[in-house]
Amino acid sequence: MTEVDGGDGGEQLTLLTPRSASRGPRRLAGDDPVSAHLPVALVQVDTGLAHLDRPFEYLVPESMDATALPGVRVKVRFAGQDLDGFVLSRRGTAEHTGRLAPIRRVVSPEAVLSAPVLEAARAVAQRYAGTLGDVLRLAVPPRHATAEKALAVERPERDAVPVGEPPSPTWSAFAAGEAFLAHVGEGGSPRASVLALPGPAGADWPALLAAAARVAVDAGRGVVLVVPDHRDVVRLEAAVVAAVGRDRMTRLTADQGPQARYTAFLKALRGHVDVVVGTRAAAFAPVHDLGLVAWWDDGDDLLDEPRAPYPHVREVLLVRAAVEGAAVLAAGHTRSVAVAELVEAGVLAPVEATRAVVRAAVPSVRVAGEGHDADRDPAVAAAHLPSVAWRTAKEALAHGPVLVQVPRRGYLPALSCQMCRRPARCRACAGPLGLAGPQGPPACRWCGRVETSFACPSCGGTRLRSSVVGARRTAEELGRAFPGVPVERSGAGVVLDAVAPGPRLVVSTPGAEPVAAEGYAAALLLDAWALLERPSLAAGEEALRRWTTAAALVRPASDGGRVVLAGAPTDVSIPAVEALVRWDPAWFAARELTERRELSLPPTARMAALTGSRAALEAALAEVPLPGSASVLGPLPHASPGGTGHEERWRVLLTVAPTDALDLARELAALRARASARKDPDPVTVRMDPPDPTS
C-alpha cells in the first residue's frame, strides 16, 4: 500500500512489508517478535475521515497472534494517535513496500464483527454513498467490558421450543400464507409483503411475526424482527416469548443502557438466542444461521436512520437477506410505495387476504367533510365535530372506548389569519405561530419569539384563528361535549400502552394510539385535510398509513365498529380517502407508484440530496461526472426544520435511473472523499434516497 497523508497536517505513515518467515521473525518494541503465522493484519481504522475510509496494513506481534483475529477490536497508531479499528483479515505478506507499524493492543478477543455483517455493511455503505466506518458504528455497539465478562461464552442449555403448533390466527386468513411459512420451514428464502388484517384478532400483528419466527426457529435458523418504536417492541416481544420461549430471544434497542444493549448484542453473537427483536438498532444483529428478516410498518419514519449514511431498515435487511440467504417479510396494515415497487418488480410476493375476509374484518367507514353536517349544540360545535362524528361517538360509548386521532400535539399548534386564512408566520424567522396553552400570546414554534401585535402581510388583518387543533385543546373540548365521560390523552410526554374497557374517550396523536383489549367501539379521525395537505411527496401515503393504524384497532363492522373521517372531501375523490373507505391499501400504493413513475419520482428513480452553500453546490456539480440519465433540480434555498432561518443553505436534487444509482453513489462518495482530503471548510452534505425530498 502507498504512503498516505494521516490527516493532521502532513505527517506520513510509513507501513512496510515484514520480513519473510525464511529471514526470521522481526523484533518490535521490547522483545516481542512479529507473528510467524500470517503476520500482516488488514485493519479498518476508525478515522472519521472519508478519504481515509479504507483498510491499512499493520504487523501482528507474536503475543497477539491468537487474539488479533478477524472481527476483533484493536488499537493502532495512526497519524500520531491511538485509534480504534477492526481486524478485517490476516495475510502472509503486505502489499505496501515500506515499514509497517505494529498493532498496539487487542481491545478484546471477542470477534464482534462477523463476516456476513461486514459484507452487508460494505454493501450498505456503497448504496448510500457513505463510508464503511459510519456503517460499522451503526452495526456494532460500543464495548462494555462488564457485560462481556458477565455473559457466559459458551451457549447455555436452553429449554426446548414449546410443543405444539405456534399461534398463527392471521396466517390462515391469507391465501399464500401457509405456503410462505412452509417454504421458510424447509430452509428456503421466500420474500413476501403481507397486509395485516384490522380488528382485534387481525390487528394482533405481533402474533403474525411471532408465528413466522417460530417456523424459522423450528428449522434451526435465526431471526431478526425490527419494529419502529419501544411500544411495538414490547408487544412483539411478548408474542415471540409465547411462541419460542424467553431464553431463545432477546431485545436489542438503541434506548437500552450501554450494558444491556451490548449484552443483547453478545447473546446474538455467541448463539445464546435465535431471535432478536428490536428497533432499527437490531437490523445488524449478528444472529447465527440467519433464516428470516422481517420489519413492520415500512412507512414509519422511525425506520429511517438519522445518522450517516442514513440507511433505511428495509434496505439493510434486504441486503442482509441477500448476503445470508434469509427469507424476507415486510408487514404492515398498509404498503409503502417503496414496498409496492418491490412487489411489482417481483422481489416481494404479495400476501393478502381475500376481499371477503377483509370485508368481514374491517369497521364501517364514513366520511364527514369539514363544514358539513354541523351540529347545533354549542359544546359539540366548539369541539369541531360534525354531528355524524358526535352521534357516532355518543352511541359507541355505550359499548366501549372511543379513539379520537388528532394530527398534531399541543394546544393550537398552527394559526392563520382570520380574514384571508393565510398561515401566520414569525416576523423574525418565518416559522409558524402557535399557542402553547389557553392563556398567553402566540409564539413562534421555531425560534420562540412572542408575537404581541400580529398583522397579516397579505390583507392587514390582526385577528388569528386556529388552523389545526392540538390534542390538548381537543381533549378539553371533548370533555365539555361529553360531560361525565373520562377523557385520556396519549401523545408526547405521556404515551399509553393500553386502555381499560368501558366508556372513555382516548385522544391520541398519530403513532401513540393505545390498544384496547376488545377493540375500540369507534374511532374519530379528525382534521383529515391537515394530513392530506402537508407539503410532502408522501402526504397521501402517510395520511392513509396513520388512518389505517388507528382504524385497525376498531372492532369489525359486524360487531358495531365504526370509523368517521372528519375534515375530508365528502365525495371521496381523493385516493387516500377512497382507499380507507374501501380498505384497499394495495390499490393505493400501486396507483401512487404509477403516478411517480410517470413523473420520474422516487422510488421509481433514485435520488440524492446535496445540501450546502450555493457556491459549494455549484462547485460540486462541476466536479462530479453525472450519469447520462441524471437530471438536476436546483440549487434552491433550503430551510432546515427548526432552523433559525438565518443560515444560507441551498439544496440540489439529483435523480437518476435505478440502473445508474450505484454509479451516482460511487461518484458522490468520491466527492466526499476529495472534500475531506482537501479539508474543505465548506463541505456539501450528501444523502441518498432522502425520505422526503421537499423537506
C-alpha positions in Angstrom: 0.0 0.0 0.0 1.2 3.5 -0.7 2.1 6.2 1.9 -0.9 8.3 2.8 -1.4 11.7 4.5 -2.6 10.9 8.0 -4.9 13.9 8.0 -3.2 16.0 10.7 -1.0 18.4 8.8 1.0 16.2 6.5 2.5 13.6 8.8 3.2 10.5 6.8 2.5 6.9 7.8 5.2 4.5 6.7 3.8 1.0 6.7 6.2 -1.6 5.4 6.4 -5.2 4.3 7.6 -7.5 7.1 10.5 -9.9 6.5 9.5 -13.2 5.1 9.4 -16.2 7.5 12.6 -17.6 5.9 14.6 -14.5 7.0 13.5 -14.9 10.6 10.9 -13.0 12.8 11.3 -9.3 13.2 11.6 -7.7 16.6 9.2 -5.0 17.6 9.1 -2.8 20.7 10.7 -4.7 23.6 11.4 -8.3 22.8 8.1 -9.1 21.1 8.8 -10.6 17.7 6.4 -10.5 14.7 4.0 -13.4 14.4 5.3 -16.1 12.2 1.8 -17.1 11.1 0.0 -14.5 8.8 2.0 -11.6 10.3 0.1 -8.8 8.5 -3.4 -7.7 9.6 -5.7 -5.6 7.4 -7.3 -3.1 9.8 -10.3 -0.8 9.2 -9.3 2.2 11.2 -12.0 4.5 12.6 -10.5 7.8 11.4 -13.9 9.5 10.8 -12.4 10.9 7.6 -14.0 10.0 4.2 -10.7 10.0 2.3 -9.2 7.5 4.7 -12.1 5.1 4.7 -10.1 2.0 3.7 -8.2 -0.7 5.4 -4.5 -0.3 6.4 -1.8 -2.9 7.0 -0.3 -3.5 10.4 2.1 -6.0 11.8 0.8 -8.6 14.3 3.1 -9.1 17.3 3.6 -12.7 18.3 2.0 -12.1 21.6 -1.3 -11.1 19.8 -1.2 -13.9 17.3 -4.0 -15.9 19.0 -6.2 -12.8 19.7 -5.7 -10.4 16.8 -8.2 -12.4 14.6 -10.7 -11.2 12.0 -13.6 -9.3 13.6 -11.9 -8.2 16.9 -11.4 -4.7 18.1 -7.8 -3.3 18.2 -5.9 -0.1 19.0 -3.5 1.1 16.3 -1.2 4.0 15.8 -2.5 6.3 13.1 -1.3 9.9 12.4 0.2 10.2 15.8 -2.9 9.0 17.7 -4.1 5.7 19.1 -7.4 4.9 17.2 -9.9 2.1 17.3 -10.2 -0.3 14.5 -11.4 -3.8 13.4 -9.2 -6.5 12.1 -10.7 -7.5 8.7 -8.3 -10.3 7.7 -4.8 -11.7 8.2 -2.4 -12.3 5.4 1.2 -13.6 4.9 2.6 -10.7 3.1 2.0 -7.0 2.8 1.2 -5.0 -0.4 2.9 -2.0 1.0 6.7 -1.8 0.4 7.6 0.3 3.4 7.9 -0.3 7.1 4.7 -1.5 8.8 3.6 -0.3 12.3 2.5 -2.9 14.8 -0.9 -3.3 16.3 -0.7 -1.5 19.7 -3.3 -3.6 21.6 -6.1 -6.0 21.2 -9.0 -4.3 23.0 -10.9 -7.6 23.3 -10.6 -11.1 21.8 -14.3 -11.1 21.1 -14.8 -11.2 17.3 -17.7 -8.7 17.3 -17.6 -8.0 13.5 -18.8 -11.2 11.8 -18.0 -11.8 8.1 -21.7 -11.6 6.9 -22.3 -8.3 8.8 -19.1 -6.9 7.3 -20.2 -7.8 3.8 -23.7 -6.3 4.4 -22.1 -3.1 5.9 -19.9 -2.7 2.8 -23.0 -3.0 0.5 -25.0 -0.5 2.6 -22.1 2.0 2.5 -21.9 1.7 -1.2 -25.6 2.1 -1.8 -25.8 5.2 0.4 -22.6 6.9 -0.8 -21.3 6.5 2.8 -18.2 5.2 4.5 -17.7 1.7 5.9 -16.7 3.3 9.2 -20.1 5.1 9.5 -22.0 1.9 8.9 -19.9 -0.1 11.3 -20.7 2.4 14.1 -24.3 1.6 13.5 -23.8 -2.2 13.3 -21.5 -2.8 16.3 -22.4 -1.2 19.6 -19.6 0.2 21.9 -17.9 -2.4 24.0 -18.9 -2.8 27.6 -16.3 -4.8 29.5 -18.6 -5.8 32.4 -21.2 -7.2 30.0 -18.5 -9.1 28.1 -17.2 -10.8 31.3 -20.6 -11.4 32.9 -22.2 -13.3 29.9 -21.2 -16.9 29.5 -19.0 -17.6 26.5 -20.5 -21.0 25.8 -24.1 -21.3 24.6 -26.1 -22.4 27.7 -28.6 -25.2 27.8 -32.0 -23.9 26.8 -35.5 -25.2 27.2 -37.0 -26.9 24.2 -39.2 -24.9 21.8 -42.8 -25.1 23.2 -44.6 -28.2 22.0 -47.5 -27.8 19.6 -48.3 -25.5 16.7 -47.4 -21.8 17.2 -50.4 -19.5 17.4 -51.0 -18.1 13.9 -54.6 -16.9 13.8 -53.9 -14.5 11.0 -51.7 -16.6 8.6 -54.6 -18.9 7.9 -56.5 -15.9 6.5 -54.1 -15.4 3.7 -54.2 -17.5 0.5 -50.4 -17.7 0.2 -49.7 -17.5 4.0 -49.3 -21.2 4.7 -47.1 -21.6 1.6 -44.8 -18.9 2.8 -44.4 -20.4 6.2 -43.8 -23.9 4.7 -41.1 -22.5 2.5 -39.4 -20.9 5.5 -39.6 -24.1 7.4 -38.0 -26.0 4.6 -35.0 -23.7 4.8 -35.9 -21.6 1.7 -35.7 -17.9 1.3 -39.1 -16.7 0.1 -39.8 -12.9 0.2 -43.2 -11.5 0.9 -45.1 -8.3 1.6 -48.1 -9.1 3.8 -51.0 -6.8 4.6 -52.2 -7.5 8.1 -55.9 -7.5 8.8 -57.6 -5.0 11.0 -59.8 -5.8 14.0 -59.0 -7.1 17.5 -57.9 -10.5 16.1 -56.3 -9.4 12.8 -54.7 -6.4 14.4 -52.7 -8.7 16.6 -49.8 -8.3 14.1 -47.2 -9.3 16.7 -48.7 -12.9 16.5 -48.2 -12.8 12.7 -44.5 -12.1 13.0 -44.0 -14.4 16.0 -45.6 -17.3 14.1 -43.2 -16.8 11.2 -40.3 -16.6 13.7 -41.3 -19.8 15.3 -41.3 -21.6 12.0 -37.7 -20.4 11.3 -36.6 -21.4 14.8 -38.1 -24.9 14.4 -36.0 -25.2 11.2 -32.8 -24.3 13.2 -32.5 -20.8 11.8 -32.0 -17.4 13.3 -34.5 -14.4 13.1 -34.2 -10.6 13.1 -37.5 -8.7 13.7 -37.4 -4.9 13.5 -40.3 -2.5 14.5 -40.5 1.3 14.7 -40.7 2.1 18.4 -40.5 0.9 22.0 -44.2 0.1 22.3 -44.1 -2.1 19.3 -41.1 -3.9 20.7 -42.9 -4.6 24.0 -45.9 -6.1 22.1 -43.8 -8.1 19.7 -41.5 -9.4 22.5 -44.5 -10.8 24.4 -45.7 -12.6 21.3 -42.3 -14.0 20.5 -41.8 -15.2 24.1 -45.1 -17.0 23.8 -44.1 -18.6 20.5 -40.5 -19.7 21.1 -39.8 -19.2 24.9 -38.0 -16.5 26.8 -34.5 -18.0 26.6 -34.5 -18.1 22.8 -35.0 -14.4 22.2 -33.6 -11.1 23.2 -34.4 -7.4 22.8 -32.0 -5.0 21.2 -32.8 -1.3 21.0 -30.9 2.0 21.0 -32.6 3.2 24.1 -31.2 0.4 26.3 -28.3 1.3 28.6 -24.8 0.5 27.3 -24.5 -2.7 29.3 -28.0 -4.0 28.4 -27.5 -3.2 24.7 -24.1 -4.8 24.5 -25.3 -7.9 26.4 -28.2 -8.4 23.9 -25.7 -8.0 21.0 -23.4 -10.6 22.6 -26.3 -13.0 23.1 -26.9 -13.0 19.4 -23.2 -13.1 18.5 -22.4 -16.1 20.8 -25.5 -18.0 19.8 -27.4 -17.8 23.1 -30.6 -16.7 21.3 -32.2 -17.5 18.0 -34.5 -14.4 17.7 -33.6 -10.7 18.1 -36.5 -8.2 18.4 -35.8 -4.5 18.4 -35.9 -1.1 16.7 -33.6 -0.1 13.8 -30.6 -0.8 16.1 -31.3 -4.5 15.7 -31.1 -4.5 11.9 -27.4 -5.6 12.0 -27.9 -8.1 14.9 -25.3 -10.9 14.3 -27.7 -13.9 14.8 -26.3 -17.3 13.7 -27.7 -19.0 10.6 -30.0 -16.1 9.7 -33.1 -17.5 8.2 -35.7 -14.8 8.4 -35.6 -11.0 8.5 -38.9 -9.0 9.0 -39.9 -5.5 9.6 -43.2 -3.8 10.5 -44.8 -0.7 9.1 -42.3 0.3 6.3 -43.6 3.8 6.0 -42.9 4.8 9.6 -40.1 7.4 9.6 -38.6 5.9 12.7 -37.2 3.1 10.4 -35.0 5.8 8.7 -31.6 6.1 10.4 -30.9 9.8 11.3 -27.1 9.3 11.3 -24.9 9.0 8.2 -25.2 7.3 5.8 -28.9 7.4 6.7 -29.9 3.8 5.7 -33.5 2.6 5.9 -34.2 -0.6 7.8 -35.8 -2.0 4.7 -32.6 -1.8 2.6 -30.4 -3.0 5.4 -32.5 -6.2 5.9 -32.8 -6.8 2.2 -29.0 -6.7 1.9 -28.6 -9.0 4.8 -31.1 -11.4 3.4 -29.2 -11.4 0.1 -25.9 -12.0 1.8 -27.0 -14.7 4.1 -29.8 -16.4 2.1 -32.6 -15.5 4.5 -36.3 -15.2 3.9 -37.9 -11.7 3.9 -41.2 -10.5 5.4 -42.3 -6.9 5.0 -45.6 -6.5 7.0 -47.9 -3.7 7.7 -51.6 -2.5 7.6 -50.6 -0.6 4.5 -48.0 -1.0 1.8 -45.5 1.8 1.3 -44.8 2.9 -2.3 -41.2 1.6 -1.9 -42.5 -1.8 -1.0 -45.1 -1.6 -3.8 -42.2 -1.2 -6.2 -40.5 -4.3 -4.9 -43.8 -6.2 -5.3 -44.2 -5.0 -8.8 -40.6 -6.0 -9.6 -41.2 -9.5 -8.2 -38.7 -9.0 -5.4 -41.5 -9.5 -2.9 -44.6 -11.6 -3.4 -47.9 -10.1 -2.3 -49.6 -12.0 0.6 -53.1 -10.7 1.1 -56.4 -11.9 2.4 -59.3 -12.3 0.0 -61.8 -9.4 -0.2 -64.4 -11.5 1.6 -62.1 -11.9 4.6 -61.1 -8.3 4.6 -64.7 -7.1 4.5 -65.5 -9.3 7.5 -62.6 -7.8 9.5 -62.9 -4.1 8.8 -65.1 -1.5 10.6 -67.5 0.6 8.6 -66.0 3.9 7.5 -67.9 7.2 6.9 -66.6 10.5 5.7 -67.8 13.7 7.2 -66.5 16.8 5.4 -65.3 20.0 7.0 -68.2 22.5 7.4 -70.9 19.9 6.6 -73.5 18.4 8.8 -72.7 20.9 11.7 -74.4 20.3 15.0 -76.4 23.0 16.7 -75.2 22.0 20.1 -72.7 24.8 21.1 -70.4 22.3 23.0 -70.3 20.0 20.0 -69.7 22.9 17.6 -66.8 24.1 19.9 -65.3 20.6 19.7 -65.1 20.9 15.9 -67.1 17.7 15.5 -69.6 17.2 12.7 -72.8 15.9 14.0 -72.3 12.4 12.5 -69.0 12.1 14.4 -70.7 13.3 17.6 -73.6 10.8 17.2 -71.2 8.0 16.4 -69.1 8.7 19.5 -72.2 9.0 21.7 -73.7 5.7 20.5 -70.3 3.9 20.6 -69.5 5.0 24.2 -72.4 2.7 25.4 -70.4 -0.2 24.1 -66.7 0.6 24.8 -63.9 3.1 24.4 -63.8 5.6 21.5 -60.5 6.6 19.9 -60.0 10.2 18.7 -57.0 10.7 16.5 -55.7 14.3 16.3 -53.0 15.1 13.7 -50.9 17.4 16.0 -49.9 17.5 19.6 -50.1 20.6 21.7 -52.9 23.2 22.1 -53.2 25.2 18.9 -50.0 24.3 17.0 -50.9 26.3 13.9 -52.6 29.6 13.5 -53.8 31.6 10.4 -55.3 35.0 9.6 -58.9 35.2 10.5 -59.7 37.2 7.3 -57.7 35.6 4.5 -56.7 32.3 6.1 -53.0 32.8 5.3 -50.8 30.9 7.7 -49.5 33.1 10.5 -45.7 33.4 10.4 -43.0 34.8 12.7 -41.6 38.1 11.5 -38.1 37.1 12.6 -37.6 33.7 11.1 -40.8 32.9 9.2 -41.6 30.0 11.5 -45.2 29.0 12.2 -47.1 30.8 15.1 -49.0 28.7 17.6 -50.5 28.7 21.1 -49.0 26.5 23.8 -52.0 26.8 26.1 -55.3 28.6 26.7 -53.5 31.7 28.1 -50.8 33.9 26.7 -50.0 35.4 23.3 -48.9 33.3 20.3 -45.3 32.4 19.9 -43.1 31.1 17.1 -42.6 27.3 17.2 -39.1 27.6 15.7 -37.3 30.5 17.5 -39.7 31.0 20.4 -40.3 34.7 19.7 -43.6 36.0 21.2 -45.9 37.8 18.8 -47.8 40.6 20.6 -49.1 42.6 17.6 -49.8 40.3 14.7 -50.6 41.9 11.3 -51.2 39.8 8.2 -48.7 40.8 5.4 -51.3 39.8 2.9 -54.6 41.5 4.0 -53.5 43.5 7.1 -55.8 41.5 9.4 -55.0 41.5 13.0 -57.0 38.6 14.3 -56.0 34.9 14.4 -57.8 31.7 14.0 -56.8 28.0 14.6 -55.6 26.2 11.6 -55.1 22.9 13.4 -56.4 22.0 16.9 -53.9 20.1 19.0 -54.5 17.1 21.2 -54.7 19.1 24.5 -57.3 21.5 23.2 -59.3 18.7 21.6 -59.3 16.8 24.9 -60.7 19.9 26.7 -63.4 20.4 24.1 -64.5 16.8 24.1 -64.7 16.9 27.9 -67.3 19.6 27.5 -69.1 17.9 24.6 -69.4 14.6 26.5 -69.8 15.6 30.2 -69.2 12.8 32.7 -67.1 10.7 30.2 -63.5 10.1 31.2 -61.0 11.6 28.7 -57.5 10.2 28.4 -54.6 11.6 26.3 -51.8 9.7 24.6 -49.0 11.6 22.9 -45.8 13.5 23.6 -44.9 13.3 27.2 -47.4 10.5 28.2 -47.9 7.6 25.8 -50.4 5.0 26.9 -49.8 1.3 26.0 -53.4 0.2 26.6 -56.7 1.4 27.9 -59.2 -0.2 30.1 -62.6 -1.4 28.7 -65.7 0.7 29.3 -66.8 4.1 28.2 -64.0 6.6 27.7 -62.6 8.9 25.1 -59.0 8.4 24.2 -57.4 11.4 22.4 -54.2 10.4 20.6 -51.7 11.8 18.2 -50.7 9.5 15.3 -48.5 6.7 16.3 -49.4 7.0 20.0 -52.7 5.1 19.8 -53.0 2.7 22.8 -54.5 -0.8 22.3 -58.0 -1.7 23.6 -58.2 -5.3 24.6 -61.5 -5.9 22.9 -61.1 -3.3 20.3 -62.4 0.3 20.2 -66.1 0.7 19.6 -65.4 3.6 17.2 -62.7 5.9 16.0 -62.9 9.6 15.0 -60.1 10.7 12.7 -60.1 14.5 12.9 -58.7 17.2 10.7 -58.1 14.8 7.8 -57.1 17.7 5.5 -54.2 18.6 7.8 -52.5 15.4 6.8 -53.6 15.4 3.1 -52.3 19.0 2.5 -48.9 18.6 4.0 -46.2 19.9 1.5 -44.8 16.4 1.1 -44.4 13.9 -1.7 -45.8 11.2 0.6 -48.6 13.2 2.1 -51.4 10.8 0.8 -49.3 7.7 1.6 -48.6 9.0 5.2 -52.2 10.0 5.7 -53.5 6.6 4.8 -50.9 4.9 6.9 -51.9 6.9 10.0 -55.6 6.5 9.4 -55.4 2.7 9.0 -53.2 2.4 12.0 -56.0 3.9 14.1 -58.8 2.2 12.3 -57.2 -1.2 12.6 -57.8 -1.0 16.4 -61.5 -0.8 15.9 -63.9 -3.7 16.1 -65.3 -5.1 12.8 -68.5 -3.6 11.4 -70.3 -6.9 12.3 -69.5 -6.1 16.0 -70.6 -2.5 15.6 -67.2 -1.0 14.9 -67.3 2.4 13.1 -64.8 5.0 11.9 -65.6 8.6 11.0 -63.1 10.5 8.9 -63.7 14.2 9.6 -62.5 17.1 7.6 -62.1 15.4 4.2 -63.8 15.7 0.9 -67.3 14.1 1.2 -67.3 12.9 -2.4 -64.4 10.5 -1.6 -62.5 12.0 -4.6 -59.0 11.8 -3.0 -57.3 8.4 -3.5 -56.2 8.1 0.1 -59.7 8.7 1.4 -61.1 6.2 -1.2 -58.5 3.6 -0.1 -59.6 4.0 3.5 -63.3 3.7 2.7 -62.7 0.6 0.6 -59.8 -0.7 2.8 -57.6 -1.3 -0.2 -54.1 -0.1 0.6 -52.6 -2.3 -2.1 -54.6 -0.4 -4.8 -53.5 2.9 -3.4 -49.8 2.0 -3.3 -49.9 0.7 -6.8 -51.7 3.8 -8.0 -49.1 6.1 -6.3 -46.3 4.0 -7.9 -47.7 4.5 -11.3 -48.0 8.3 -10.9 -44.5 8.6 -9.6 -43.1 6.5 -12.5 -44.8 8.9 -14.9 -43.0 11.8 -13.2 -39.7 10.0 -12.6 -40.0 10.4 -8.8 -38.7 8.1 -6.1 -38.8 5.2 -5.7 -39.0 4.7 -9.5 -36.0 6.9 -9.8 -33.1 7.1 -7.4 -32.5 10.5 -5.8 -29.6 12.2 -4.0 -29.9 15.4 -2.0 -26.9 17.7 -1.8 -27.1 20.5 0.8 -24.6 23.3 1.4 -23.8 26.8 0.4 -24.7 27.8 -3.1 -21.0 28.2 -4.1 -20.2 24.8 -2.7 -23.0 23.2 -4.5 -22.1 24.8 -7.8 -18.5 23.6 -7.4 -19.7 20.1 -6.5 -21.9 19.9 -9.6 -19.0 21.0 -11.8 -16.7 18.4 -10.2 -19.0 15.3 -10.3 -19.4 13.4 -13.6 -23.1 12.6 -13.7 -24.6 9.5 -15.4 -26.5 10.1 -18.6 -29.9 9.6 -17.0 -29.3 12.3 -14.4 -31.4 15.3 -14.0 -30.6 18.3 -11.8 -33.1 20.2 -9.8 -31.8 23.4 -8.1 -30.0 24.9 -6.4 -32.9 26.2 -4.3 -33.0 27.8 -0.9 -33.3 25.1 1.8 -34.6 25.8 5.3 -33.9 23.1 7.8 -36.9 22.2 10.1 -36.5 24.1 13.4 -33.7 26.3 12.0 -33.4 30.0 12.7 -33.8 30.9 9.0 -30.5 33.0 9.1 -28.3 30.3 7.7 -27.7 30.5 3.9 -28.3 26.9 2.9 -29.2 25.6 -0.5 -30.2 22.2 -1.9 -29.8 20.3 -5.1 -31.7 17.2 -6.0 -30.2 14.7 -8.4 -32.3 12.0 -9.9 -31.1 9.1 -12.0 -32.5 5.8 -13.4 -32.2 2.9 -10.9 -29.6 1.3 -13.2 -27.3 4.3 -12.7 -27.8 4.6 -8.9 -24.6 2.8 -7.9 -22.6 4.9 -10.3 -24.1 8.1 -8.8 -23.4 6.8 -5.3 -19.8 6.0 -6.2 -19.2 9.5 -7.6 -20.8 11.2 -4.6 -18.7 9.1 -2.2 -15.6 10.1 -4.2 -16.8 13.8 -3.9 -16.9 13.5 -0.1 -13.5 11.8 0.0 -11.9 14.6 -2.1 -13.5 17.3 0.1 -12.2 15.5 3.2 -8.7 15.3 1.8 -8.7 19.0 1.0 -10.0 19.8 4.5 -12.8 21.7 2.7 -14.1 24.3 5.1 -17.5 24.4 3.3 -18.4 20.8 2.7 -21.5 19.5 0.9 -23.8 17.1 2.8 -24.8 14.1 0.7 -27.9 12.0 1.3 -29.1 9.2 -1.0 -32.8 8.5 -1.1 -34.0 11.3 1.3 -37.3 10.2 2.9 -38.9 13.5 1.8 -37.1 15.5 -0.9 -39.2 18.5 -0.1 -38.1 18.9 3.5 
